[in-house]
Amino acid sequence: EERMDTQAEEEEEDEYEYDEEDGGDYNDDGILEKNTVVGVEAVESPSTAAGGSDSDNKQPPIQALLVIDRKVDLVTPMLTPLTYEGLIDDVLQIQVGGCVSVKKSIVEPEDQNEQQNQRTRDTNKDPKVLLPLNDSDPLYTEVRDKHVEVFGSFLQNQAKALKESHSQFTNRETARDLSEIHQFVKQIPVFTRNLRSLKNHIHIAELVKSAAEATSFRQRWQTERSMLESESQYDTLEDLIASGEPPYRWLRLFCLQSLTSNGIKATRYESLRKEVVQTYGFEFLMVLNDLEKAGFLRKRETFFMDSMATSYSTLRKSLNLINAEVDPSNPDDPAYVSSGYAPITVRWVQSAMRGFLGLDEALKELPSSGGSGSVRRWIDIEQKCPPESLVEALKQDRGPSLGVLAKKFNESTGRAGEQQERKPVLLVFYVGGITYMEVAALRFLSKRPSFPYAIICCATEIVNGETLLRSLSC
């Protein structure tokens, strides 16, 4: 028994040493106390875990590249995400490197460390700590794309499973041999790490869910949904200014109204701009001008009816952006990430599998580099060996759709009908930033057996509505 206790202590010390080397400085509760760099390790493929050969474990090459300009979809960043990871970023702001800063009292409630909290109250301070959010945490990889209606019960089930696993071994009525005891001792560091991770995520989930259950949050989501249906919400915008809505959160709704309605009525625009300056300060007059230049705001001088067809309404119908019937607990469509709205860029990725078949009108709504109708709004070329110049490549006819390319690749490599980890790889690159809502939707597509590619997502940065608008203002 003494040898087993010593071994358990040594393994637990090794576990903490590993955390320090890979993730920075942790305290006994697994909290990152310094702003250190957290590395992300490669995830082991299922074939590798099963002991496959090197040739079997070789990952498929990148078969296709899809580059998307952020200007193709300015609507999605203005919306409120409803996934666990997206809400953490919206409420707490995920920092570069995959960390979130929270108050220490949140992850260490008073009844767990009363003396320390007493010293904190005496000094009138509530220090903040950094919690890592990356692939090195198995629990986070499972829960990050869960819908707000689901992740609470998911974490509860994880806690029950962890408790049952521990109670099954500690049951005194069941006899254990030395090999089982030895195996349990070896799992103590893993159990400790999983318990620590679960505790942190439960506290974060409680904070995020309390924000999502607030009346103001639900009203904002309903306002966003009405705007996505191309309804005018000018009175709501005026009421939000009068109630003291945070400026950039209000600007997100203002921009969303403009983007989904082909601009703001000139009379309404002038009235709202005057209220913005009076409420938030004259410096926001320059912010509004910057947003106009960037294409987020537009003043509509004409007297057309609001119900007339707009660029957004054409995309909404052609790409089927709204799917109110999606089930967040068992989704069958990427629209679950916001309870019924699928990001425009993700719908374009899905459409690329079919070669944009039947989307001629929607393709005309893509932003172009000029006002002429002859300007190409999108480029579809096939790489050849030896490589062609871009000028020559643009003269060639369009190649096969991405779905056909994936089928040809599987047939040529003898992988047709294999498991999804053997899919060819599609690299989707966002120029101008990607949102966590889009990341979750792309992960959902990549895991679907019916989707022909495994997606690798790259971007110049990760943004949300507030960070994107702040980056555009002076």
N, C-alpha and C positions, 0 to 999 in steps of 0.2 A: 504493500500500500504506500509506503514511503517513496519507493522508486516511481510509482505511478504519479504521485503528487508532484514529485520533482520534475518528472517529464512534462506534466501539464503546465507547470510554471514556466519551464524553459520554452515550450511551444508558444505559450501566451506572450512571453517576452519577445520571441522571434516575430510574432504577428505584429506587435506594436512597432518593432524596429522596421519592419517592412512598410508599414504605413508612413513612418517618418521619412523613409528614403524616397518613397514614391509620391507622397502627397503633401509633405510639408510638416508643420508642427501641430500635433494633435494633443488634446488633453485626455483625461481618463474617459470622457464621454464621447470621444471620437469627433470633437469639434475642432475645426481648423481655426487656430487663433491668430495666425499671421496671414498676410496677403502673399502667399507663396504660390508657385506655379504647380498646378495639378496635372500630371501626365495622364493621357488616355491610352490604354493598352489595346492591342489588336484582339478582337474577339475570336475565340477558337471555333472553327467551323464544325458542324455535326460530324462530318466524315473524319476529321482529325481526332475528335473525342472518341470516335469508335475505333481508332487505331488503323485508319486507312493508310495506303502507301503514299509516297510523295507525289507520284503521278496522279493518283486519285484526288489528292488534296489541292492540286493546282487549280486556282480560281480562274474562271473564264475571263478573257480579255474584255476591255471596254469596247463594245460593239458600236455604240452610237453616242453622239454628243448633242445635247440640246441646250443652247444658250438663250436665256430669257432676260430681256431688259426689264428692270423694275417698272418702267413706264407703261409696259403692257398691262399691268394690273396695279393701279393706285388705290383701288377700292379696299382690297383685303387688309392692308396695314391699318386702315382706319377703324376696323371692326374689333370687337372684344372677343378673344379666343375663349373656348370653353373646355379645353383640355387642361390636365394637371400642370404640365410644363408651361403652357401658354399663360395660364392664370398666375403662376408663380412670377413669370416675367412681367405681367401686367400689374400685379399688386406689389411685388417686392423688387423687381428689376434684377434679372440674372446678369451678373457681371461677366466681362471678358475672361475666358478661362473656365467657365462653367461653375461659378460659385454664387451663392446668394447670401447677402448680409442680413442677419436677423438679430433681434435683441436676445441677450443671453437668458433673460427671464422667460422667453417663449419656449426654449428647448430645455430649460432647467426650472420647472415650476417651484413655487415656494416650499411646498411640502417635501421636496426632495433634497433641498440644500438650504435649510432655514438659516443657518449661521451666515453663510455667504450672502444670502439675500438681505439679511439684517445689516451687514456691512455696506451693501449696495444702497439700501434705503438711507443709511446714515450719511453717506456721501452724496446723496441725491444724484446718483449716476446709474445708468443701465447700459453697461457696455455691450457692444455688438460683436458677434462672432461670424465667421465665414463657414458655410456648409458646402462641401463639394457636391456638384450635381453633374455626373458624367457616367460613362459606361463602366467605370470601375465598381460601381454600385449596382449589383444585380437587381435589387428591388426597384431602383429608380428606372432601369431600362424596361421593367415590366409595367410600371404605373404611369410613366410620363405622358403616354398618349391616351390615357383613360379619360372619359368624359367626366364632367363635374358631378353628374348624377351617379357615377359608378365608382370613382376612386375611393370614396369613403368606405363603402362596403368591401371593396377589394382589400384595403389595408386591414380592415377588421378581420377578414378571413385569413389573411396572412398571420395576424396575431394569434388567432385560434389555432392555426396549423403549427405555429412555433411552440405554443403552450402544450399542445397535445404531444408533439414530438418529444418534448422534455419530460412530460409526465409519464409517458409510456416507459421510459427507462428508469425513472426514479420510483416507479411502483414497487414497493417492498414485497408484494405478494408474488412477483415474478422472479424466478431464479435467473441469475446471470452467470455465465462462465467468464473466464479471464479474457478470452478473445473479444467478447462483446464489451467488457469493461474497458479494455484497451482501445477499442474502436471509438467508444464514447468519449474517452479522455482526449483522443486525437481531434474530435469534433468540437471540443470546448471553445477553442479560439474562433472557429467559424460561427458557432452559435452566438458567442459574445458579439462578434461583428454584425451579424444579422439582426440581433436584438437592438444594438445601438442604432443601426440604420433605420429600423422600423420605428423606433421611438422618435427619432428626428423627423421622419416623414409624417408621422401622425400629428406631431405638433405643427408642422408646416401646413398640412392639409386642413387642420382646424382653423388656422389663420386665414387660409385662402377661401375656404368654404364659408366662413363667416362674412367675408367681403362679398362673395357671390350671392349670399342669401339676403343681402341688404336690399331695401326697397329701391334705393337709387340705382343699384346695379340692374335690377330687373326692369326698371323703367328705361334705363339706357339701352338695354338689349331690345326691348320692344320698339323703341324709337329707331334703332338701327335696322330692325327688320322691316318697319314701315318704309324707311328710305330705300331699302333694297327692293321693295315692291314698287318703287318709283312714286311714292306718295310724298307730298310736301309736308314738312314739319316745322314751318316757320314759327308758329306760336310756341311750340315746345322749345325751340332754340331761344326765343325771347325769355321764356320762363326760367330756363337754366341760367341765363346771364343774371337775372334778377335774384336767383337763389344762391349765387356765388359759386357756381361750378368752376373747378380749377381751369385756368385758361387753355392749356393745351388739350385737356380732355374735351373741352367744348369745341376747340378748333377741329378736332377729329370729326365730330358730328357735322360741323359746318362744311368741312371739305367733303364729307360723305354725301351730304345733300347736294352739293354742287356737282360731284362726279356722277351721281345717279340720275340727275335731273337735267343734264346738259347745261348746267349753270344756274345761277341765282337771279331771280327777277331783279332788275336794276333798282326799282323802288325799295324792295326788301333788302337788297344788298347795302344800299346807303343807310337805311335805318339800322340794320344790325351792326354795320361798321361804326356808326356813331355810338351805339351802346357799348361796343367792345372798348372803344377808346375811353369812354367815360367810366367804365367799370374796372378795366384791367390796366389802363395807363396808355399814354400817347405812344410808347415804344412799340405797342402792338399794331400801330398803323403801318410801321415798316415791315412787321411780320406778315401782315395781310398782303402787302405789295409783293413780298418775296414769294408767298404762296401762289399769287396770281402768275408771276413769271414762271414758276415751276410747273404750272398746269393743274394745281390742286383746286384752285378757285377760278371761277369765270363769271363775269357779269353778263347776264342775258338782256340785251337791249330790245330784242324783238318782242312781239305781243302774241307769240304762239301759245297755244294751250299747253299746260303742264302734262297732259295725257298723251301728247304726240310722241311718235317714235323717236328715241334718242339712241346714241351710240351704246350706252349701257343696256337699254331695254332690248336692243337687237342681240347683244351678247347673252343676256339673261335667258332669252327664249331659245336661241340657237344652241347654246352650250348647256342648257338645262341647269342653271346655277342654283335654283331654288328646289330643294327636295324636302318638303315639310314632313314627309312620311318616314324619314329615316329613324331607326331605333338606336339611341345612343348606347344602350346596354348590349346590343348585338348588331353593330352597324354593318351594312352592306354597301355603303357609299361613302366617299370622303366628306360628304356634306355633314357628317356627324360632328366634325370639329367645331361647328358653331351652331349646332342644333337646326340644321336645315339649309345652310349656305355652303356651297363648294367653291373654294378659291378659283378665280379665273385662270391663273397659270396652271393649276392642277388639271382643270378641264382641258386646257390646251395640250398638256402632256398626254391625257387620255385620247384626245382627238388625233394626235400624231401617230398613234398606233394604227389608225384606219386611214392615214394619209389625208386627213382633213376632209374626208368625203362628205359632201353636202353642206359644207360650211363656207361657201363662196361669199355670202353676205357678211358673215362674221369676220372673215379674213380682211374685208375692206375696212373694218373698224380698228384694225391694229394701227398704232401710231407710226407715222412715216417721218422721214427726214426732211420733207418739204411739202409744199401745198399741191404739187402736181399729182394728178392721178396716175401718172406713169411711174412714179417712184415705187420701188419694191419695198413692201412692208415686211417681208419675211424672205429668208433665203433657205433653200433646200438643195444641198449638193451632196454628192457621194465622193468620198475620198478614193483616189486611185494611185497606183504605183506604175510608173513614176508620177509624182504629184503634178497637178496642173496649177496654173496661176488662177487667181480668183476670177479674173476677167474671162478666161476660157471656161472655167467651171460654170459660170453663170449662163453661158450660152447653151449648155447641155440641157436635155430634157430632164424633168424631175425623175428621181430614182424611185425605187419601191418604198412603200410605207415602212415605218419602223416595225410594225407587226409582222410584215412579210420578211424583213431582214432577220428578225429573231427566229422565225420558223426555218429559214434557210440555214442559219447558223447551227441550230439544234440538229437539223438533218445532216449537215456536213460533218459534224463532230460526233454523231451517233448519240446525242443526248436527248433526243425527242422522247417525251414522256417521263423524264427523270424528275427527281425532287426539285423543289423550288430553289435550293441553294446552288443548283447547277444552271440556273437561268443565265443568259448573257447579261452583261452589265450595261446600263444606261447611265451616263454621267449627265446630270442636270445642273447647269451652272447659272446662278442668278447674279446679274450685274446690277448693283445698286442695293443689294440687301434682300434677305429672306426673312419671313416671319415664322414663329414657332407653329402657327396654325398651318402654314404650308408644309413645314417639315413633318408634322404629324400626318397630314393627308398623304404626302409622298411615301412615308413609311407604311401607311395603310395599303397603298397601291402595291408597293414592293412585296408585301407579305401575301397578297392575294394570289392563289394558284392560277386564276384566270388571266392575270396580268403577265405579259411575256418577258418582262425584264426585272432584274434586281437593280434597284436605283441607288446610286451614290450621289449625294447632294453636296454641292459646293456653292459658296457665295462670298461676295466681297465682305459682307458683315451680316449679323443678325439684328433685325430692327423690329420695333413695334411702332404703333402710331405716334406716340409721343417722341421717341428718339428720332424718328424720321423727320417729323415736322421741326424739331429743334435743330436738326442738322441743316435744314434749309433756311432757317432764319438767321439774321445777322447776330 
